[in-house]
């Protein structure tokens, strides 16, 4: 136990060092360090248990408070140290179930629910960001306009861009920022959890079996959250509207992941599987907006679509891990 606790303390200190290092250097390196900051906590949580993850998170928070003060430490705890604790706790949840042959098996927390939790955390962090930028939207527009002007100033042509064009780009990007924030936050959190789980599994330290990601499902009624977010984002203005848009972006990405899981599942044993998957991901990258809606609809409408996965019989065997 002492050895595990020391490992948790070390993980918390490593996370803190990466977070502090992210304040200097080139932009892309800062981004990578910010994304990597929670990984040590994820790793000890998945390998040694969520209590060790708590020890790591507390170590990072207290050490950061000693260096920078209580408010920055609380902010770091909310954004970098607390999510790994919650997600590793959920990932380790399990219960005994009676198998059809009469034996007792272990049922682990479903991966689909973990994805929804990633979306929920991403939505909360995005809403906090919108609150930070300003309830009336002025802070958001000022930030976006500053970024647009910087991009325009770096254009090699040297031609002056009309003010109305800059204003139009600012309005469009300001409207999209909450959605993009929700998508980005959720993508980062889900990637962190997947990467930590993959590393723990590859090293033989993952406490639970590697889940069959292609077979993940969402609870009934999960799509209603997406519908409510869309309606609220259309009705509400200012900060409440931005919050609804951020939540929509977070859960929209969750359903994109579900749609991709459906595609991965139903194309198993298909000789054209590799080409089909390449085409799907190419379309998702090149035609992101329209194609992402199509992928999300595949996940939303799976119960009534021709691509419905049949869980009544064992799925075809595929490569593990991951799918």
C-alpha positions as a Markdown table, in Angstrom:
| # | Residue | x | y | z |
|---|---|---|---|---|
| 1 | Unk | 0.0 | 0.0 | 0.0 |
| 2 | Unk | 2.8 | 2.4 | 0.9 |
| 3 | Unk | 4.4 | 1.6 | -2.5 |
| 4 | Unk | 1.2 | 2.4 | -4.3 |
| 5 | Unk | 0.8 | 5.6 | -2.4 |
| 6 | Unk | 4.3 | 6.7 | -3.3 |
| 7 | Unk | 3.5 | 6.0 | -6.9 |
| 8 | Unk | 0.4 | 8.2 | -6.6 |
| 9 | Unk | 2.4 | 11.0 | -5.1 |
| 10 | Unk | 5.0 | 10.7 | -7.8 |
| 11 | Unk | 2.3 | 10.8 | -10.5 |
| 12 | Unk | 0.8 | 14.0 | -9.0 |
| 13 | Unk | 4.2 | 15.7 | -9.0 |
| 14 | Unk | 4.8 | 14.6 | -12.6 |
| 15 | Unk | 1.5 | 16.1 | -13.7 |
| 16 | Unk | 2.3 | 19.3 | -11.8 |
| 17 | Unk | 5.7 | 19.6 | -13.6 |
| 18 | Unk | 4.0 | 19.1 | -17.0 |
| 19 | Unk | 1.4 | 21.7 | -16.2 |
| 20 | Unk | 4.0 | 24.3 | -15.1 |
| 21 | Unk | 6.1 | 23.5 | -18.1 |
| 22 | Unk | 3.1 | 24.2 | -20.4 |
| 23 | Unk | 3.4 | 27.9 | -19.4 |
| 24 | Unk | 6.5 | 28.5 | -21.5 |
| 25 | Unk | 7.8 | 27.4 | -24.9 |
| 26 | Unk | 6.3 | 27.2 | -28.4 |
| 27 | Unk | 2.5 | 26.9 | -28.7 |
| 28 | Unk | 2.3 | 23.4 | -30.0 |
| 29 | Unk | 4.5 | 22.1 | -27.2 |
| 30 | Unk | 2.4 | 24.0 | -24.7 |
| 31 | Unk | -0.7 | 22.3 | -26.1 |
| 32 | Unk | 0.9 | 18.8 | -25.9 |
| 33 | Unk | 2.0 | 19.4 | -22.3 |
| 34 | Unk | -1.5 | 20.5 | -21.3 |
| 35 | Unk | -3.1 | 17.4 | -22.9 |
| 36 | Unk | -0.5 | 15.2 | -21.3 |
| 37 | Unk | -0.8 | 16.7 | -17.8 |
| 38 | Unk | -3.6 | 14.4 | -16.5 |
| 39 | Unk | -2.1 | 11.2 | -18.0 |
| 40 | Unk | 0.0 | 10.2 | -15.0 |
| 41 | Unk | -3.1 | 10.4 | -12.8 |
| 42 | Unk | -5.1 | 8.4 | -15.3 |
| 43 | Unk | -2.4 | 5.7 | -15.4 |
| 44 | Unk | -2.1 | 5.2 | -11.6 |
| 45 | Unk | -5.9 | 5.2 | -11.3 |
| 46 | Unk | -6.4 | 2.5 | -14.0 |
| 47 | Unk | -3.4 | 0.5 | -12.7 |
| 48 | Unk | -3.6 | 0.9 | -8.9 |
| 49 | Unk | -7.1 | 2.1 | -8.3 |
| 50 | Unk | -9.0 | 5.4 | -7.9 |
| 51 | Unk | -7.9 | 5.9 | -4.4 |
| 52 | Unk | -4.3 | 6.2 | -5.6 |
| 53 | Unk | -5.6 | 8.6 | -8.3 |
| 54 | Unk | -7.1 | 10.7 | -5.5 |
| 55 | Unk | -3.7 | 10.8 | -3.8 |
| 56 | Unk | -2.1 | 11.9 | -7.0 |
| 57 | Unk | -4.7 | 14.6 | -7.6 |
| 58 | Unk | -4.3 | 15.9 | -4.0 |
| 59 | Unk | -0.5 | 16.0 | -4.3 |
| 60 | Unk | -0.7 | 18.0 | -7.5 |
| 61 | Unk | -3.3 | 20.4 | -6.1 |
| 62 | Unk | -1.5 | 21.0 | -2.8 |
| 63 | Unk | 1.9 | 21.4 | -4.4 |
| 64 | Unk | 0.4 | 23.9 | -7.0 |
| 65 | Unk | -1.3 | 25.8 | -4.2 |
| 66 | Unk | 2.1 | 26.1 | -2.4 |
| 67 | Unk | 3.7 | 27.5 | -5.6 |
| 68 | Unk | 1.0 | 29.6 | -7.2 |
| 69 | Unk | -1.8 | 30.1 | -4.6 |
| 70 | Unk | -5.2 | 28.5 | -3.8 |
| 71 | Unk | -7.2 | 29.9 | -6.8 |
| 72 | Unk | -4.9 | 28.7 | -9.6 |
| 73 | Unk | -4.6 | 25.3 | -7.7 |
| 74 | Unk | -8.4 | 25.0 | -7.6 |
| 75 | Unk | -8.6 | 25.8 | -11.3 |
| 76 | Unk | -5.9 | 23.2 | -12.1 |
| 77 | Unk | -7.7 | 20.7 | -9.9 |
| 78 | Unk | -11.0 | 21.2 | -11.7 |
| 79 | Unk | -9.6 | 21.0 | -15.2 |
| 80 | Unk | -6.7 | 18.6 | -14.9 |
| 81 | Unk | -6.7 | 16.6 | -11.7 |
| 82 | Unk | -10.4 | 15.9 | -10.8 |
| 83 | Unk | -11.6 | 14.4 | -14.2 |
| 84 | Unk | -9.0 | 11.5 | -14.1 |
| 85 | Unk | -10.2 | 10.6 | -10.5 |
| 86 | Unk | -13.8 | 10.5 | -11.5 |
| 87 | Unk | -13.3 | 8.6 | -14.8 |
| 88 | Unk | -10.9 | 6.1 | -13.3 |
| 89 | Unk | -13.4 | 5.5 | -10.4 |
| 90 | Unk | -16.2 | 4.8 | -12.9 |
| 91 | Unk | -13.9 | 2.7 | -15.2 |
| 92 | Unk | -13.1 | 0.4 | -12.2 |
| 93 | Unk | -16.8 | -0.1 | -11.2 |
| 94 | Unk | -17.9 | -3.7 | -11.5 |
| 95 | Unk | -20.4 | -6.1 | -10.2 |
| 96 | Unk | -21.0 | -9.9 | -10.3 |
| 97 | Unk | -23.6 | -11.2 | -12.7 |
| 98 | Unk | -25.1 | -14.6 | -13.3 |
| 99 | Unk | -24.0 | -16.0 | -16.7 |
| 100 | Unk | -26.4 | -18.1 | -18.8 |
| 101 | Unk | -24.4 | -21.2 | -18.0 |
| 102 | Unk | -24.9 | -20.7 | -14.3 |
| 103 | Unk | -21.4 | -19.4 | -13.5 |
| 104 | Unk | -20.7 | -16.0 | -12.0 |
| 105 | Unk | -19.1 | -13.4 | -14.3 |
| 106 | Unk | -17.9 | -9.8 | -13.7 |
| 107 | Unk | -19.7 | -6.9 | -15.4 |
| 108 | Unk | -17.6 | -3.8 | -15.7 |
| 109 | Unk | -18.9 | -0.2 | -16.1 |
| 110 | Unk | -19.9 | 0.1 | -19.8 |
| 111 | Unk | -17.6 | 2.0 | -22.1 |
| 112 | Unk | -20.6 | 3.9 | -23.6 |
| 113 | Unk | -21.4 | 5.5 | -20.3 |
| 114 | Unk | -17.8 | 6.4 | -19.9 |
| 115 | Unk | -18.0 | 8.3 | -23.2 |
| 116 | Unk | -21.1 | 10.1 | -22.0 |
| 117 | Unk | -19.3 | 11.1 | -18.8 |
| 118 | Unk | -16.4 | 12.4 | -21.0 |
| 119 | Unk | -19.0 | 14.5 | -22.8 |
| 120 | Unk | -20.6 | 15.7 | -19.6 |
| 121 | Unk | -17.2 | 16.8 | -18.2 |
| 122 | Unk | -16.3 | 18.4 | -21.5 |
| 123 | Unk | -19.6 | 20.3 | -21.4 |
| 124 | Unk | -19.0 | 21.6 | -17.9 |
| 125 | Unk | -15.4 | 22.7 | -18.7 |
| 126 | Unk | -16.7 | 24.4 | -21.9 |
| 127 | Unk | -19.4 | 26.2 | -20.0 |
| 128 | Unk | -16.8 | 27.4 | -17.5 |
| 129 | Unk | -14.8 | 28.7 | -20.3 |
| 130 | Unk | -17.8 | 30.6 | -21.8 |
| 131 | Unk | -18.4 | 32.1 | -18.3 |
| 132 | Unk | -14.8 | 33.2 | -18.1 |
| 133 | Unk | -15.0 | 34.9 | -21.5 |
| 134 | Unk | -18.0 | 36.9 | -20.5 |
| 135 | Unk | -21.8 | 36.5 | -20.0 |
| 136 | Unk | -22.7 | 39.1 | -22.6 |
| 137 | Unk | -20.5 | 37.6 | -25.3 |
| 138 | Unk | -18.2 | 40.7 | -25.6 |
| 139 | Unk | -15.3 | 38.8 | -24.2 |
| 140 | Unk | -15.8 | 36.0 | -26.8 |
| 141 | Unk | -16.0 | 38.5 | -29.7 |
| 142 | Unk | -12.9 | 40.4 | -28.5 |
| 143 | Unk | -10.9 | 37.2 | -28.3 |
| 144 | Unk | -12.1 | 35.9 | -31.7 |
| 145 | Unk | -11.5 | 39.3 | -33.3 |
| 146 | Unk | -8.0 | 39.4 | -32.0 |
| 147 | Unk | -7.3 | 36.0 | -33.4 |
| 148 | Unk | -8.8 | 36.9 | -36.8 |
| 149 | Unk | -6.8 | 40.1 | -37.0 |
| 150 | Unk | -3.6 | 38.1 | -36.1 |
| 151 | Unk | -4.3 | 35.6 | -38.9 |
| 152 | Unk | -5.1 | 38.4 | -41.4 |
| 153 | Unk | -1.9 | 40.3 | -40.5 |
| 154 | Unk | 0.2 | 37.2 | -41.3 |
| 155 | Unk | -1.2 | 36.8 | -44.8 |
| 156 | Unk | 1.7 | 37.1 | -47.3 |
| 157 | Unk | -0.3 | 39.0 | -49.9 |
| 158 | Unk | -0.2 | 42.2 | -47.8 |
| 159 | Unk | -3.6 | 43.3 | -49.1 |
| 160 | Unk | -5.8 | 45.1 | -46.6 |
| 161 | Unk | -8.9 | 43.0 | -45.6 |
| 162 | Unk | -12.1 | 45.1 | -45.5 |
| 163 | Unk | -13.5 | 45.8 | -42.0 |
| 164 | Unk | -16.8 | 44.2 | -42.9 |
| 165 | Unk | -15.1 | 40.9 | -43.8 |
| 166 | Unk | -13.2 | 40.9 | -40.5 |
| 167 | Unk | -16.5 | 41.6 | -38.7 |
| 168 | Unk | -18.3 | 38.8 | -40.5 |
| 169 | Unk | -15.6 | 36.3 | -39.8 |
| 170 | Unk | -15.7 | 37.4 | -36.1 |
| 171 | Unk | -19.4 | 36.9 | -35.9 |
| 172 | Unk | -19.3 | 33.4 | -37.5 |
| 173 | Unk | -16.4 | 32.2 | -35.4 |
| 174 | Unk | -17.9 | 33.7 | -32.2 |
| 175 | Unk | -21.1 | 31.7 | -32.8 |
| 176 | Unk | -19.2 | 28.5 | -33.5 |
| 177 | Unk | -16.8 | 28.9 | -30.5 |
| 178 | Unk | -19.1 | 27.3 | -27.9 |
| 179 | Unk | -19.8 | 24.3 | -30.1 |
| 180 | Unk | -16.1 | 23.9 | -31.0 |
| 181 | Unk | -15.1 | 24.3 | -27.4 |
| 182 | Unk | -17.5 | 21.5 | -26.4 |
| 183 | Unk | -16.2 | 19.2 | -29.1 |
| 184 | Unk | -12.6 | 20.0 | -28.4 |
| 185 | Unk | -12.9 | 19.5 | -24.6 |
| 186 | Unk | -14.7 | 16.2 | -25.0 |
| 187 | Unk | -12.2 | 14.9 | -27.6 |
| 188 | Unk | -9.3 | 15.7 | -25.4 |
| 189 | Unk | -10.8 | 14.0 | -22.3 |
| 190 | Unk | -11.9 | 10.9 | -24.2 |
| 191 | Unk | -8.4 | 10.7 | -25.9 |
| 192 | Unk | -6.7 | 11.0 | -22.5 |
| 193 | Unk | -8.8 | 8.2 | -21.1 |
| 194 | Unk | -8.3 | 5.9 | -24.1 |
| 195 | Unk | -4.5 | 6.5 | -24.3 |
| 196 | Unk | -4.0 | 5.9 | -20.6 |
| 197 | Unk | -6.1 | 2.7 | -20.8 |
| 198 | Unk | -4.2 | 1.5 | -23.8 |
| 199 | Unk | -0.8 | 2.1 | -22.2 |
| 200 | Unk | -2.0 | 0.4 | -19.0 |
| 201 | Unk | -3.3 | -2.6 | -21.0 |
| 202 | Unk | -0.2 | -2.8 | -23.1 |
| 203 | Unk | 2.0 | -3.0 | -20.0 |
| 204 | Unk | -0.3 | -5.5 | -18.3 |
| 205 | Unk | -1.4 | -3.1 | -15.5 |
| 206 | Unk | -5.0 | -2.4 | -16.5 |
| 207 | Unk | -7.2 | -3.7 | -13.7 |
| 208 | Unk | -10.2 | -4.4 | -16.0 |
| 209 | Unk | -10.4 | -6.2 | -19.3 |
| 210 | Unk | -10.0 | -4.1 | -22.4 |
| 211 | Unk | -13.6 | -3.2 | -23.5 |
| 212 | Unk | -15.0 | -3.9 | -26.9 |
| 213 | Unk | -15.3 | -0.3 | -28.0 |
| 214 | Unk | -17.1 | -1.2 | -31.2 |
| 215 | Unk | -19.9 | -2.8 | -29.2 |
| 216 | Unk | -20.5 | 0.2 | -26.9 |
| 217 | Unk | -24.0 | 1.5 | -26.5 |
| 218 | Unk | -25.7 | 4.5 | -24.9 |
| 219 | Unk | -28.5 | 4.3 | -22.3 |
| 220 | Unk | -32.0 | 4.8 | -23.6 |
| 221 | Unk | -33.0 | 8.4 | -23.8 |
| 222 | Unk | -29.4 | 9.7 | -24.3 |
| 223 | Unk | -30.3 | 11.2 | -27.6 |
| 224 | Unk | -32.9 | 13.4 | -25.7 |
| 225 | Unk | -30.0 | 15.3 | -24.1 |
| 226 | Unk | -28.8 | 16.2 | -27.6 |
| 227 | Unk | -32.2 | 17.4 | -28.7 |
| 228 | Unk | -32.7 | 19.5 | -25.5 |
| 229 | Unk | -29.3 | 21.1 | -26.0 |
| 230 | Unk | -30.2 | 22.0 | -29.6 |
| 231 | Unk | -33.5 | 23.5 | -28.6 |
| 232 | Unk | -32.0 | 25.5 | -25.7 |
| 233 | Unk | -29.2 | 26.8 | -27.9 |
| 234 | Unk | -31.8 | 28.1 | -30.4 |
| 235 | Unk | -34.0 | 29.7 | -27.8 |
| 236 | Unk | -31.6 | 31.1 | -25.2 |
| 237 | Unk | -29.2 | 34.0 | -25.7 |
| 238 | Unk | -25.9 | 35.2 | -24.3 |
| 239 | Unk | -24.3 | 33.0 | -21.7 |
| 240 | Unk | -27.2 | 30.5 | -21.3 |
| 241 | Unk | -27.3 | 30.0 | -25.1 |
| 242 | Unk | -23.5 | 29.6 | -25.3 |
| 243 | Unk | -23.7 | 27.0 | -22.5 |
| 244 | Unk | -26.3 | 25.1 | -24.3 |
| 245 | Unk | -24.2 | 25.2 | -27.5 |
| 246 | Unk | -21.2 | 24.0 | -25.6 |
| 247 | Unk | -23.2 | 21.1 | -24.2 |
| 248 | Unk | -24.5 | 20.3 | -27.7 |
| 249 | Unk | -21.0 | 20.2 | -29.1 |
| 250 | Unk | -19.9 | 17.8 | -26.3 |
| 251 | Unk | -22.7 | 15.3 | -26.7 |
| 252 | Unk | -22.7 | 15.7 | -30.5 |
| 253 | Unk | -19.1 | 14.3 | -30.5 |
| 254 | Unk | -20.2 | 11.5 | -28.2 |
| 255 | Unk | -22.8 | 10.4 | -30.8 |
| 256 | Unk | -20.2 | 10.7 | -33.6 |
| 257 | Unk | -18.1 | 8.2 | -31.6 |
| 258 | Unk | -21.1 | 6.0 | -31.2 |
| 259 | Unk | -21.7 | 6.2 | -35.0 |
| 260 | Unk | -18.1 | 5.3 | -35.7 |
| 261 | Unk | -18.4 | 2.3 | -33.3 |
| 262 | Unk | -21.4 | 1.1 | -35.2 |
| 263 | Unk | -19.5 | 1.3 | -38.5 |
| 264 | Unk | -16.5 | -0.5 | -37.0 |
| 265 | Unk | -18.8 | -3.3 | -35.7 |
| 266 | Unk | -20.9 | -3.9 | -38.8 |
| 267 | Unk | -18.0 | -3.9 | -41.2 |
| 268 | Unk | -16.2 | -6.8 | -39.4 |
| 269 | Unk | -15.3 | -9.7 | -41.7 |
| 270 | Unk | -16.0 | -7.5 | -44.7 |
| 271 | Unk | -13.2 | -7.8 | -47.2 |
| 272 | Unk | -13.5 | -4.1 | -48.0 |
| 273 | Unk | -13.4 | -3.1 | -44.3 |
| 274 | Unk | -10.1 | -1.2 | -44.4 |
| 275 | Unk | -11.0 | 0.8 | -47.5 |
| 276 | Unk | -14.4 | 1.6 | -46.0 |
| 277 | Unk | -12.9 | 2.8 | -42.7 |
| 278 | Unk | -10.4 | 4.9 | -44.6 |
| 279 | Unk | -13.2 | 6.5 | -46.6 |
| 280 | Unk | -15.2 | 7.2 | -43.5 |
| 281 | Unk | -12.4 | 8.9 | -41.7 |
| 282 | Unk | -11.3 | 10.8 | -44.8 |
| 283 | Unk | -14.8 | 12.1 | -45.2 |
| 284 | Unk | -14.9 | 13.0 | -41.6 |
| 285 | Unk | -11.8 | 15.1 | -41.9 |
| 286 | Unk | -12.4 | 16.7 | -45.3 |
| 287 | Unk | -16.1 | 17.3 | -45.0 |
| 288 | Unk | -16.3 | 17.6 | -41.2 |
| 289 | Unk | -19.6 | 19.4 | -40.8 |
| 290 | Unk | -22.0 | 17.5 | -43.0 |
| 291 | Unk | -20.3 | 14.2 | -42.7 |
| 292 | Unk | -20.1 | 14.4 | -38.9 |
| 293 | Unk | -23.9 | 14.9 | -38.8 |
| 294 | Unk | -24.3 | 11.7 | -40.9 |
| 295 | Unk | -22.0 | 9.7 | -38.6 |
| 296 | Unk | -23.9 | 11.0 | -35.5 |
| 297 | Unk | -27.2 | 10.1 | -37.1 |
| 298 | Unk | -26.0 | 6.5 | -37.6 |
| 299 | Unk | -25.5 | 6.3 | -33.8 |
| 300 | Unk | -28.7 | 8.1 | -32.9 |
| 301 | Unk | -30.9 | 6.0 | -35.3 |
| 302 | Unk | -29.2 | 2.6 | -34.8 |
| 303 | Unk | -32.2 | 0.9 | -33.1 |
| 304 | Unk | -34.3 | 1.5 | -36.2 |
| 305 | Unk | -31.6 | 1.5 | -38.9 |
| 306 | Unk | -30.4 | -1.3 | -41.2 |
| 307 | Unk | -27.0 | -0.9 | -39.5 |
| 308 | Unk | -28.3 | -2.1 | -36.2 |
| 309 | Unk | -25.9 | -4.3 | -34.2 |
| 310 | Unk | -27.3 | -7.6 | -33.1 |
| 311 | Unk | -26.1 | -8.4 | -29.6 |
| 312 | Unk | -28.3 | -11.5 | -29.3 |
| 313 | Unk | -25.4 | -13.5 | -30.8 |
| 314 | Unk | -21.7 | -13.3 | -30.2 |
| 315 | Unk | -20.1 | -10.6 | -32.4 |
| 316 | Unk | -17.5 | -11.6 | -35.0 |
| 317 | Unk | -14.0 | -11.8 | -33.6 |
| 318 | Unk | -11.9 | -8.7 | -34.3 |
| 319 | Unk | -8.4 | -7.5 | -33.4 |
| 320 | Unk | -7.9 | -6.6 | -29.7 |
| 321 | Unk | -6.9 | -4.2 | -28.5 |
| 322 | Unk | -8.1 | -1.8 | -29.6 |
| 323 | Unk | -10.8 | -1.9 | -32.3 |
